[in-house]
């Protein structure tokens, strides 16, 4: 404000009447009255600390979470395990029986190229009425054949007779192929098991056997009628066959767990 020439003051102050100038002159003339101990001790007692508490302010902030779409690939891998299996020697693959107690069975042989056939006849098939156990072997090939016959017993015309019967079983049953009789016996009439034309589908490793089972139990006895029946087995696995097992390796488990 010290500008004697008043060149730089647009509104010059009146040094006598202007309130600012008057107050300045009063302070400068009696500084102790206005500034107190500030002059003596260097501290001004008129100042005090005042705490002002502003009210709490609350603000709402928002954010967004997004699941972005992307493309990822995974695989489910199928492995096919092929194993070679064998039937268990002695395992019954097929069984058939009659009300008379006659039985026939197809049984697993240790040699996978053949199957055992056993049979048991009762009644008049035997001169002493006992049941005999018969055993034969059939081949496992596209057209199965009789590899080995069981017993084909020809008894005499009577218990005390001296001569054999006049002909083989095939003669008593003209429609039976002699070479295909697996086993049989004769006392008063005839009992036998015949292998009829059968097939093995080696590509699918299955066999189906056709058999003819005859038990002429008595002489035209209506109480014990004759049995003459065609027996066909269901398709059976060949003694040696292959089994397939599917094993899946799911490599997508981690990605599937991330799906919402």
Secondary structure, DSSP 8 states (H G I E B T S, - for coil): ---TT-SS-SS---TTT-HHHHHHHHHHHSHHHHHGGGTTTS--TT-----------------------------EEEEEEEEEEE--TT-EEEEEE-TTS-EEEEEE-SSTTEEEEEEEE-STTSTT---EEEEEEEE-SSS--EEE---EEE-BSSTT--SB-SS-HHHHSTTS-GGGEEEEEESSS-EEEEEEEEEEETTTTEEEEEEEEEE--SSS-STT--EEEEEE---EE-SEEEEEEEEEEETTHHHHHT--
